[in-house]
Amino acid sequence: MKPRQSGGVMSIDPNRTMLEKLATLPPADAWQALPASLWDESAARHLLQRAGFSATPAELARVLKEGPVATLHRYFNQMPEFPRPAQVAELAAESPRLARRLKQDWAPEQKRLAQQEARERSRDALLDMTIRWLQLASRPENSPAEKWLLFLSDVWVVSIEKVKNAALIYRHEEILRSRALGSAVDLAKAMSRSPAMVVYLDLQQSRRDAPNENFARELFELFTLGEGNYTENDIKQAARAFTGYRQLDGQFEFARRQHDDGRKTVFGQTGNYDGDDIMELVFRQKAASTFLPREMVRFYLSETPLPAAYTDSLGSQWARQGYDLRRLAVMFFSSRAFFAEDFRGSFIKSPVQFYLGLLQDLGLNVAPIPRQVVGPLRQMGQLPFDPPNVRGWIGGRAWINSATLAARRQLIDALLHPLNQAALNADDTMALNTAASGGATHFTLDEERVRAWAKLPPGEAAARLLACSLPGRTDDALRVRIADFLQHGTGNPEAAVRTALGALLDSPDYQLC
């Protein structure tokens, strides 16, 4: 069966400007809190799907009762704890030994084996960390905070491809997590000291007599200000302030002898600046107040930028609040602009949102088997901790092409059918047993649930499948088509249920939130 195509990915009009969408909402009013009279189930569902990954029935009922501001204060009160996974801890302990081995004057074959060991240990630790983070993020009460962390990591980008050490990637995420709801200025300072960032943007090689400009350039262009808001001289001078930044055995170190402590002129100001001073100067620039709000719009609201007047208004309010990230999140997600009707149901889900949203909608757990999870995410185009480059993920329509759509269909099919027990190895079985002892047992759609749906009258079964896949949407014609298929489409009622549900989850409407 093929559900309706209206409202699908290709039905979004790319030529309709944000100015047209917000014409009735002046910039001065756009970021005021949504009036209580406009808070309803549709608004609550929009908040949950955009700030988080999906709108589960239990969480929807709770936020409807709480209201948007109270809900957001709950979500962004503090970041969930993410204990260091065991394999990451082991890698961190072993990294100094592995690094020393690679520096030894060995024959090429010995060095190759040492490099292979280091790669394999890092790969296994990264897989473990990825599964554990997805498990944490999949819990509805954690989803908004973890999606916020995903957003910040898409701004302050590092990648395992160059860093080559999962323990450093974990440490980078740990630094982000510890400052994700505090001052953006403090976060920027901490990011410059992230051991992963030191490696990723070549601060490790930056010396007073040869400053490396990579970090300073990306700091201005991609992390804090945006293109056109600095000069080449600003980059050169700022690069001098970050000389001497090092990482040793996973810890930040300041090599004072390699630091240029001379006078520097950045943004027209002159002084004996160090890296922290540069960050203070950055956040005195107007562009710093609007950069992160623009990135939030791109990540959470619309791939088409809002007119500058709107982000200028949000940025000026944020600057007056001392660049407090928690306040920015609450103001953004509770605003009239965020809840504007035309932004609802029009945003293409990222692969991570698609996967975690599927789990939440189907009531499933993250399978503790990396190849069952990591492979599909990679094929769909978004593997956590491994962005394509320093610009991060583009998002929007870039998520959708023939290959990624096929990968989404394969993921749906895998989740709707039992695990292939014959393909599981001893480690997989042990991981499943460990997960089960912690209460996680539903990794694919439960057979009993499918049988229960199959026994219902076709109309009622169709309504259940719609509630599971496209909740909150009323379409009598589609419901009738599903019911007709369930009644006449196949001689196997359970297979018909899976086929109908798979078609709904594969529909253009489900790709949007």
C-alpha positions as CSV (number, residue, x, y, z in Angstrom):
1,M,0.0,0.0,0.0
2,K,1.1,3.6,-0.6
3,P,-0.1,6.3,1.9
4,R,-0.9,9.7,0.5
5,Q,1.9,11.8,-0.8
6,S,0.5,15.3,0.0
7,G,2.5,17.1,2.7
8,G,5.6,15.1,1.8
9,V,9.2,16.1,1.7
10,M,8.9,17.4,-1.9
11,S,5.8,19.4,-1.1
12,I,7.6,22.0,0.9
13,D,7.8,25.2,-1.1
14,P,11.5,26.3,-1.0
15,N,10.6,29.7,-2.5
16,R,8.3,30.8,0.2
17,T,10.5,33.1,2.3
18,M,10.6,33.3,6.1
19,L,9.5,37.0,5.8
20,E,6.2,35.8,4.3
21,K,5.8,33.3,7.0
22,L,6.4,35.8,9.8
23,A,4.7,38.8,8.2
24,T,2.1,39.0,10.9
25,L,4.7,38.6,13.7
26,P,6.9,41.7,14.1
27,P,10.5,41.1,15.2
28,A,9.9,42.8,18.5
29,D,7.1,40.3,19.4
30,A,8.6,37.2,17.8
31,W,10.5,36.0,20.8
32,Q,7.9,36.7,23.4
33,A,6.4,33.7,25.1
34,L,3.5,31.9,23.4
35,P,0.2,33.1,24.9
36,A,-1.5,30.6,27.1
37,S,-4.6,30.7,24.9
38,L,-2.5,29.2,22.0
39,W,-1.1,26.3,24.0
40,D,-2.8,23.2,22.8
41,E,-2.0,19.6,21.7
42,S,-0.7,20.7,18.4
43,A,1.7,23.2,20.0
44,A,2.8,20.7,22.6
45,R,3.5,18.1,19.9
46,H,5.5,20.6,17.9
47,L,7.6,21.4,21.0
48,L,8.4,17.8,21.7
49,Q,9.2,16.9,18.1
50,R,11.5,19.8,17.5
51,A,13.2,20.2,20.9
52,G,13.3,16.5,21.3
53,F,12.9,13.5,19.0
54,S,9.2,12.6,19.2
55,A,6.0,13.2,21.1
56,T,5.3,10.1,23.2
57,P,1.7,9.9,24.6
58,A,2.9,10.1,28.2
59,E,5.2,13.0,27.7
60,L,2.6,14.8,25.6
61,A,0.1,14.6,28.4
62,R,2.6,15.9,30.9
63,V,3.7,18.9,28.9
64,L,0.2,19.8,28.0
65,K,-0.6,20.1,31.7
66,E,2.7,21.8,32.6
67,G,2.7,24.4,29.8
68,P,5.7,25.4,27.7
69,V,7.8,27.5,30.1
70,A,7.6,25.1,33.0
71,T,8.3,22.2,30.6
72,L,11.4,23.9,29.3
73,H,12.7,24.8,32.7
74,R,12.4,21.1,33.5
75,Y,14.2,20.0,30.4
76,F,17.0,22.5,30.6
77,N,17.4,22.6,34.4
78,Q,20.5,20.4,34.2
79,M,22.2,18.1,31.7
80,P,21.7,14.3,32.3
81,E,24.8,12.5,33.5
82,F,26.7,10.4,31.0
83,P,29.2,8.3,32.9
84,R,32.3,7.4,31.0
85,P,31.8,4.1,29.2
86,A,34.1,1.3,30.4
87,Q,35.9,0.9,27.0
88,V,36.5,4.7,26.8
89,A,38.0,4.6,30.3
90,E,40.2,1.7,29.3
91,L,41.3,3.5,26.2
92,A,42.1,6.7,28.2
93,A,44.3,4.6,30.5
94,E,46.0,2.9,27.6
95,S,46.4,5.9,25.3
96,P,49.8,7.0,26.8
97,R,51.2,3.6,26.3
98,L,49.9,3.3,22.8
99,A,51.3,6.8,22.0
100,R,54.7,5.8,23.3
101,R,54.7,2.7,21.2
102,L,54.0,4.7,18.1
103,K,56.9,7.0,18.8
104,Q,59.4,4.1,19.1
105,D,61.9,3.6,16.3
106,W,60.4,0.3,15.1
107,A,60.5,-1.5,11.8
108,P,57.6,-0.6,9.5
109,E,55.6,-3.8,10.3
110,Q,55.9,-3.3,14.1
111,K,54.7,0.3,13.7
112,R,51.8,-0.8,11.5
113,L,50.7,-3.3,14.1
114,A,50.9,-0.7,16.8
115,Q,48.8,1.7,14.7
116,Q,46.3,-1.0,14.0
117,E,45.9,-1.8,17.7
118,A,45.4,1.9,18.5
119,R,42.7,2.2,15.8
120,E,40.9,-0.9,16.9
121,R,40.8,0.2,20.5
122,S,39.5,3.6,19.6
123,R,36.9,2.2,17.2
124,D,35.6,-0.2,19.8
125,A,35.4,2.5,22.4
126,L,33.6,4.9,20.0
127,L,31.0,2.2,19.2
128,D,30.4,1.6,22.9
129,M,30.1,5.3,23.5
130,T,27.7,5.8,20.6
131,I,25.4,3.0,21.8
132,R,25.4,4.3,25.3
133,W,24.7,7.9,24.2
134,L,21.8,6.8,22.0
135,Q,20.4,4.8,24.9
136,L,20.6,7.9,27.1
137,A,19.1,10.2,24.4
138,S,16.3,7.8,23.6
139,R,14.6,8.3,27.0
140,P,12.0,11.0,26.4
141,E,12.8,12.9,29.6
142,N,16.4,13.3,28.4
143,S,15.8,13.9,24.7
144,P,15.7,17.7,24.6
145,A,18.9,18.1,26.7
146,E,20.7,15.5,24.6
147,K,19.5,17.0,21.3
148,W,20.8,20.4,22.7
149,L,24.2,18.7,23.2
150,L,24.0,17.3,19.7
151,F,23.3,20.9,18.5
152,L,26.2,22.4,20.3
153,S,28.5,19.6,19.1
154,D,27.4,20.6,15.5
155,V,28.7,24.1,16.2
156,W,31.9,23.2,18.2
157,V,32.8,20.5,15.8
158,V,35.5,17.9,16.2
159,S,35.7,14.5,14.4
160,I,37.0,11.1,15.3
161,E,38.4,10.8,11.7
162,K,41.2,13.3,12.6
163,V,41.3,13.1,16.3
164,K,41.6,9.3,16.1
165,N,41.0,8.8,19.8
166,A,37.6,8.1,21.3
167,A,38.7,9.0,24.7
168,L,39.5,12.6,23.5
169,I,36.1,12.7,21.8
170,Y,34.4,11.7,25.0
171,R,36.3,14.4,26.9
172,H,35.2,17.0,24.4
173,E,31.6,16.0,24.8
174,E,32.0,16.0,28.6
175,I,33.3,19.6,28.4
176,L,30.3,20.5,26.3
177,R,27.9,18.8,28.7
178,S,29.4,20.6,31.7
179,R,28.9,24.0,30.2
180,A,25.9,23.4,27.9
181,L,23.5,25.4,30.1
182,G,25.9,28.1,31.3
183,S,27.7,31.0,29.8
184,A,28.5,30.8,26.1
185,V,31.7,32.8,26.8
186,D,32.8,30.2,29.4
187,L,31.9,27.4,26.9
188,A,34.1,29.1,24.2
189,K,37.0,29.3,26.6
190,A,36.6,25.7,27.6
191,M,36.4,24.6,24.0
192,S,39.7,26.1,23.2
193,R,41.2,23.9,25.9
194,S,39.5,20.7,24.7
195,P,42.2,18.2,24.0
196,A,40.2,17.0,21.0
197,M,39.9,20.5,19.6
198,V,43.7,21.1,20.2
199,V,44.3,18.0,17.9
200,Y,41.5,18.7,15.5
201,L,42.5,22.2,14.6
202,D,46.2,21.9,14.9
203,L,46.8,23.9,18.1
204,Q,49.3,21.2,19.0
205,Q,51.7,22.5,16.4
206,S,51.1,26.3,17.1
207,R,54.2,28.0,18.3
208,R,55.2,31.6,19.1
209,D,57.5,31.7,16.1
210,A,55.0,29.9,13.8
211,P,51.3,30.4,14.9
212,N,48.9,28.0,13.3
213,E,45.8,29.9,12.1
214,N,43.3,27.0,11.8
215,F,41.6,27.3,15.2
216,A,41.4,31.1,15.1
217,R,39.9,31.0,11.6
218,E,37.2,28.5,12.5
219,L,36.6,30.1,15.8
220,F,35.5,33.3,14.0
221,E,33.9,31.8,10.9
222,L,32.2,28.6,12.2
223,F,32.0,28.8,16.0
224,T,31.1,32.3,17.1
225,L,30.8,35.1,14.5
226,G,30.2,33.9,10.9
227,E,31.8,35.1,7.7
228,G,32.3,38.8,7.1
229,N,32.6,39.7,10.7
230,Y,36.4,39.7,11.0
231,T,39.5,40.4,9.0
232,E,42.4,38.3,8.0
233,N,44.6,40.4,10.4
234,D,42.1,39.5,13.2
235,I,42.8,35.8,12.5
236,K,46.6,36.2,12.4
237,Q,46.7,38.2,15.6
238,A,44.2,35.9,17.4
239,A,46.2,32.9,16.3
240,R,49.2,34.3,18.3
241,A,47.0,34.3,21.4
242,F,46.4,30.6,21.3
243,T,50.0,29.5,20.8
244,G,51.3,27.1,23.4
245,Y,48.0,25.3,23.7
246,R,48.7,21.5,23.9
247,Q,47.2,18.2,25.0
248,L,49.3,15.5,26.7
249,D,47.8,12.1,27.5
250,G,44.3,13.4,27.1
251,Q,44.8,16.5,29.3
252,F,45.1,20.2,28.3
253,E,48.6,21.7,28.9
254,F,49.8,25.2,28.4
255,A,53.4,25.3,27.0
256,R,54.3,28.8,28.3
257,R,57.6,28.9,26.4
258,Q,55.7,28.4,23.1
259,H,53.2,31.1,23.9
260,D,53.4,34.5,22.2
261,D,52.7,37.0,25.1
262,G,53.4,40.1,23.0
263,R,50.8,42.8,22.1
264,K,48.1,41.9,19.6
265,T,45.4,43.9,17.8
266,V,42.1,42.1,17.4
267,F,38.8,43.8,16.4
268,G,40.6,47.2,16.8
269,Q,41.6,46.5,20.4
270,T,45.3,46.1,21.4
271,G,46.7,44.3,24.4
272,N,48.8,41.4,25.6
273,Y,46.0,39.0,24.9
274,D,45.8,35.3,25.6
275,G,43.2,32.9,24.4
276,D,40.6,33.7,27.1
277,D,41.0,37.4,26.3
278,I,40.2,36.7,22.7
279,M,37.0,35.0,23.7
280,E,36.0,38.0,25.7
281,L,36.6,40.2,22.7
282,V,34.6,37.9,20.5
283,F,31.5,38.3,22.6
284,R,31.8,42.0,22.5
285,Q,31.0,41.8,18.8
286,K,27.4,42.2,17.7
287,A,27.8,39.2,15.4
288,A,28.4,36.9,18.4
289,S,24.9,37.7,19.7
290,T,23.2,36.6,16.4
291,F,25.5,33.7,15.3
292,L,24.2,31.0,17.7
293,P,20.5,32.1,17.3
294,R,20.9,31.7,13.5
295,E,22.4,28.3,14.0
296,M,19.5,27.3,16.3
297,V,17.0,28.3,13.6
298,R,18.9,26.1,11.1
299,F,19.1,23.2,13.4
300,Y,15.7,23.3,15.0
301,L,13.3,25.4,13.0
302,S,14.0,26.0,9.3
303,E,16.8,25.4,6.8
304,T,15.9,28.8,5.3
305,P,17.4,31.6,7.5
306,L,15.0,34.0,9.2
307,P,15.2,37.7,8.1
308,A,18.0,39.4,9.9
309,A,15.7,41.6,12.0
310,Y,14.4,38.5,13.8
311,T,17.7,37.0,14.7
312,D,19.0,40.5,15.6
313,S,16.1,40.8,18.0
314,L,16.7,37.5,19.6
315,G,20.5,38.1,19.8
316,S,20.1,41.5,21.5
317,Q,17.9,40.0,24.1
318,W,20.3,37.1,24.6
319,A,23.3,39.5,25.0
320,R,21.4,41.5,27.6
321,Q,21.0,38.2,29.5
322,G,24.8,37.7,29.6
323,Y,25.0,35.1,26.9
324,D,23.3,32.5,29.2
325,L,22.7,29.4,27.1
326,R,19.9,28.1,29.3
327,R,18.0,31.3,29.0
328,L,18.5,31.3,25.2
329,A,17.0,27.8,25.0
330,V,14.0,28.6,27.1
331,M,13.4,31.9,25.2
332,F,13.7,30.2,21.8
333,F,11.6,27.2,22.4
334,S,8.8,29.1,24.2
335,S,8.6,31.9,21.7
336,R,5.7,32.8,19.4
337,A,8.2,32.5,16.4
338,F,9.1,29.0,17.3
339,F,5.3,28.0,17.4
340,A,4.4,29.9,14.2
341,E,1.9,27.7,12.4
342,D,3.9,27.5,9.1
343,F,6.9,26.0,10.8
344,R,4.9,22.9,12.0
345,G,5.3,19.6,10.1
346,S,7.7,21.1,7.6
347,F,11.2,20.1,8.8
348,I,13.1,17.1,7.5
349,K,14.1,14.8,10.3
350,S,17.9,14.2,10.7
351,P,18.9,10.5,10.7
352,V,19.5,10.6,14.5
353,Q,16.0,12.1,15.0
354,F,14.5,9.6,12.6
355,Y,16.1,6.7,14.4
356,L,15.4,7.8,18.0
357,G,11.9,9.0,17.0
358,L,11.1,5.6,15.5
359,L,12.2,4.0,18.8
360,Q,10.0,6.3,20.8
361,D,7.0,6.0,18.6
362,L,7.3,2.2,18.6
363,G,8.2,1.9,22.2
364,L,11.5,0.3,21.5
365,N,15.0,0.3,23.1
366,V,18.3,0.9,21.5
367,A,19.8,-2.5,20.6
368,P,23.2,-2.9,22.3
369,I,24.6,-4.3,19.1
370,P,26.7,-1.7,17.3
371,R,26.3,-3.1,13.8
372,Q,22.5,-3.1,14.2
373,V,22.6,0.6,15.0
374,V,25.8,2.3,13.7
375,G,25.6,0.9,10.2
376,P,22.1,2.3,9.5
377,L,23.0,5.7,11.0
378,R,26.1,5.9,8.8
379,Q,24.1,4.9,5.7
380,M,21.5,7.5,6.5
381,G,24.3,10.1,6.7
382,Q,24.7,11.0,10.4
383,L,26.9,9.0,12.8
384,P,27.3,10.8,16.2
385,F,30.8,12.0,16.9
386,D,31.8,11.7,13.3
387,P,30.7,14.8,11.3
388,P,31.8,15.1,7.7
389,N,34.0,18.2,8.3
390,V,34.5,21.2,10.5
391,R,31.3,22.7,9.2
392,G,29.3,19.9,10.7
393,W,26.2,18.4,9.1
394,I,24.4,20.6,6.5
395,G,21.0,19.1,7.3
396,G,17.7,19.9,5.6
397,R,17.3,18.5,2.1
398,A,20.9,17.2,2.2
399,W,19.5,14.4,4.4
400,I,17.4,13.1,1.6
401,N,18.5,11.3,-1.5
402,S,17.9,7.9,-3.1
403,A,20.6,6.1,-1.0
404,T,19.6,7.6,2.4
405,L,15.9,7.0,1.7
406,A,16.7,3.4,1.0
407,A,18.6,3.2,4.3
408,R,15.6,4.6,6.1
409,R,13.4,2.0,4.6
410,Q,15.8,-0.8,5.6
411,L,15.9,0.5,9.2
412,I,12.1,0.5,9.4
413,D,12.0,-3.0,8.0
414,A,14.6,-4.2,10.6
415,L,12.7,-2.6,13.5
416,L,9.4,-4.2,12.4
417,H,10.7,-7.7,12.3
418,P,12.4,-9.9,15.0
419,L,16.1,-9.9,15.3
420,N,17.8,-12.6,13.3
421,Q,19.0,-14.8,16.1
422,A,21.2,-16.9,13.7
423,A,23.3,-13.8,12.9
424,L,24.1,-13.0,16.5
425,N,27.5,-13.9,17.9
426,A,28.4,-14.6,21.5
427,D,29.2,-10.9,22.3
428,D,25.8,-9.9,20.9
429,T,24.0,-12.4,23.0
430,M,25.8,-11.3,26.1
431,A,25.0,-7.6,25.4
432,L,21.3,-8.5,24.9
433,N,21.3,-10.5,28.2
434,T,22.9,-7.6,30.0
435,A,20.4,-5.1,28.6
436,A,17.5,-7.4,29.5
437,S,18.8,-7.6,33.1
438,G,18.4,-3.8,33.1
439,G,14.9,-3.9,31.8
440,A,15.6,-3.3,28.1
441,T,14.1,-6.1,26.1
442,H,12.1,-4.5,23.2
443,F,14.5,-4.0,20.3
444,T,12.1,-4.7,17.5
445,L,8.3,-4.6,17.3
446,D,6.8,-7.1,19.7
447,E,5.2,-10.1,18.1
448,E,2.3,-10.0,20.6
449,R,1.6,-6.4,19.7
450,V,1.4,-7.3,16.1
451,R,-0.9,-10.2,16.7
452,A,-3.1,-8.0,18.9
453,W,-3.4,-5.4,16.2
454,A,-4.1,-8.1,13.6
455,K,-7.1,-9.4,15.6
456,L,-8.8,-5.9,15.8
457,P,-11.5,-4.9,13.3
458,P,-9.8,-3.3,10.3
459,G,-11.0,0.2,11.1
460,E,-9.8,0.1,14.7
461,A,-6.5,-1.5,13.6
462,A,-6.0,1.3,11.1
463,A,-6.6,3.9,13.8
464,R,-4.0,2.3,16.1
465,L,-1.4,2.2,13.3
466,L,-2.0,5.9,12.5
467,A,-1.8,6.8,16.2
468,C,1.5,5.0,16.3
469,S,3.1,6.5,13.2
470,L,1.4,9.8,12.5
471,P,-0.2,10.9,15.8
472,G,-2.3,14.0,15.9
473,R,-3.1,13.9,12.2
474,T,-6.7,13.3,11.1
475,D,-7.1,11.9,7.6
476,D,-10.3,9.8,7.3
477,A,-9.5,8.9,3.7
478,L,-6.1,7.5,4.6
479,R,-7.6,5.6,7.6
480,V,-10.2,4.0,5.2
481,R,-7.4,3.0,2.7
482,I,-5.4,1.4,5.5
483,A,-8.5,-0.5,6.8
484,D,-9.3,-1.7,3.3
485,F,-5.7,-3.0,2.9
486,L,-5.8,-4.8,6.2
487,Q,-9.1,-6.4,5.2
488,H,-8.3,-7.4,1.6
489,G,-4.6,-6.8,0.9
490,T,-3.1,-10.1,2.0
491,G,-4.1,-13.5,3.4
492,N,-1.8,-13.0,6.4
493,P,-3.2,-10.5,8.9
494,E,0.1,-10.0,10.8
495,A,2.1,-9.5,7.6
496,A,-0.6,-7.0,6.5
497,V,-0.1,-5.0,9.8
498,R,3.6,-4.9,9.3
499,T,3.3,-3.8,5.7
500,A,0.8,-1.1,6.5
501,L,2.8,0.3,9.4
502,G,6.0,0.1,7.4
503,A,4.4,2.1,4.6
504,L,3.2,4.8,7.0
505,L,6.7,5.1,8.6
506,D,8.2,5.3,5.2
507,S,5.8,7.9,4.0
508,P,6.9,11.5,3.2
509,D,4.8,12.7,6.2
510,Y,6.8,10.7,8.7
511,Q,10.1,12.1,7.4
512,L,8.9,15.5,8.6
513,C,8.3,17.0,12.0
